[in-house]
Amino acid sequence: MASQLEWRMSDSWDDYADDWDANENARTYADCAFASLIMHLGIQGPEWQQRRILDFGCGTGLLTEKLGPLVEQVIAVDTSQKMIDRLVEKQLANVVPVCVNFDDDHDRELASGLTGFDLIVASSVCSFLPDYEATLVLLAKSLNAGGHFVQWDWLQATGEGDGLSVNRVVDAIGKAGLNCVHAGEAFTLATGQGEAPVLIGVAANVDKN
Ligand SMILES: C[S@@+](CC[C@H](N)C(=O)[O-])C[C@H]1O[C@@H](n2cnc3c(N)ncnc32)[C@H](O)[C@@H]1O
């Protein structure tokens, strides 16, 4: 996976769908995200086999395919129809691919039905959203009590440029009414511009009972 600047040569994620799985960095990013998810939430326990996950911005399902075998169901959503098409072709058990835009009024009814999740993951998605903070408020409403939200994004080191800063992630999690469990660097990836750090944000929905 190239850094944000390198891979966003096109405005449409559809243009990346066919080659996404052949991108070694995209696969490594998903591998590292999954490993850090296991480290923070240990989702391999038997209790997870009755739980539901929303994979927000699932792309072709590089992370989704690792989650499906561990839980009852993964709803995998993305705004790119072509990314969803590639995921549908994989015919993953326990995975329901849905092309939907949580931020679009036209999709509001469909999106509002996507609720009751024990875990929402967003791997390399939030820094591309037009309004990350507002979308996180919407996603938080889809979490069950005691559920978690986990995101990974390029770490914005200087407060400017691509990616998200740890402070912005912590603030957004708080504004969404979630409890920040952890935020910081998770791993680094080799890119054309050198080693690029990736942050993880882990939040818990502790307020609802
Ligand atoms: C860098 S790719 C990551 C894909 C996948 N999570 C992975 O790690 O391979 C970003 C994905 O976010 C999706 N995306 C962008 N904006 C979105 C939005 N508002 N809602 C859902 N998905 C979105 C894109 O279509 C694209 O598939």
The ligand as an SDF file (V2000), in Angstrom:
LIG
                    3D

 27 29  0  0  0  0  0  0  0  0999 V2000
   -7.3480    2.6050    1.5150 C   0  0  0  0  0  0  0  0  0  0  0  0
   -8.8100    1.7340    1.1060 S   0  0  0  0  0  0  0  0  0  0  0  0
   -8.8510    0.5270    2.4170 C   0  0  0  0  0  0  0  0  0  0  0  0
   -9.6910   -0.6710    2.0780 C   0  0  0  0  0  0  0  0  0  0  0  0
   -9.6720   -1.7810    3.1180 C   0  0  0  0  0  0  0  0  0  0  0  0
  -10.1400   -1.3280    4.4190 N   0  0  0  0  0  0  0  0  0  0  0  0
   -8.2820   -2.3590    3.2110 C   0  0  0  0  0  0  0  0  0  0  0  0
   -7.6310   -2.1430    4.2360 O   0  0  0  0  0  0  0  0  0  0  0  0
   -7.8570   -3.0190    2.2750 O   0  0  0  0  0  0  0  0  0  0  0  0
  -10.0790    2.8770    1.5980 C   0  0  0  0  0  0  0  0  0  0  0  0
  -11.4820    2.3500    1.3800 C   0  0  0  0  0  0  0  0  0  0  0  0
  -12.4080    3.2240    2.0240 O   0  0  0  0  0  0  0  0  0  0  0  0
  -13.5530    3.3220    1.2060 C   0  0  0  0  0  0  0  0  0  0  0  0
  -14.2880    4.5350    1.5670 N   0  0  0  0  0  0  0  0  0  0  0  0
  -13.9680    5.8190    1.3100 C   0  0  0  0  0  0  0  0  0  0  0  0
  -14.9070    6.6520    1.8030 N   0  0  0  0  0  0  0  0  0  0  0  0
  -15.8410    5.8730    2.3940 C   0  0  0  0  0  0  0  0  0  0  0  0
  -17.0660    6.1290    3.0920 C   0  0  0  0  0  0  0  0  0  0  0  0
  -17.5280    7.3760    3.2750 N   0  0  0  0  0  0  0  0  0  0  0  0
  -17.7750    5.0820    3.5570 N   0  0  0  0  0  0  0  0  0  0  0  0
  -17.3260    3.8140    3.3730 C   0  0  0  0  0  0  0  0  0  0  0  0
  -16.1870    3.5030    2.7240 N   0  0  0  0  0  0  0  0  0  0  0  0
  -15.4580    4.5190    2.2420 C   0  0  0  0  0  0  0  0  0  0  0  0
  -12.9770    3.3410   -0.2020 C   0  0  0  0  0  0  0  0  0  0  0  0
  -13.9550    3.0500   -1.1760 O   0  0  0  0  0  0  0  0  0  0  0  0
  -11.8900    2.2880   -0.0940 C   0  0  0  0  0  0  0  0  0  0  0  0
  -12.3670    0.9970   -0.4020 O   0  0  0  0  0  0  0  0  0  0  0  0
  1  2  1  0
  2  3  1  0
  2 10  1  0
  3  4  1  0
  4  5  1  0
  5  6  1  0
  5  7  1  0
  7  8  2  0
  7  9  1  0
 10 11  1  0
 11 12  1  0
 11 26  1  0
 12 13  1  0
 13 14  1  0
 13 24  1  0
 14 15  1  0
 14 23  1  0
 15 16  2  0
 16 17  1  0
 17 18  1  0
 17 23  2  0
 18 19  1  0
 18 20  2  0
 20 21  1  0
 21 22  2  0
 22 23  1  0
 24 25  1  0
 24 26  1  0
 26 27  1  0
M  CHG  2   2   1   9  -1
M  END
$$$$
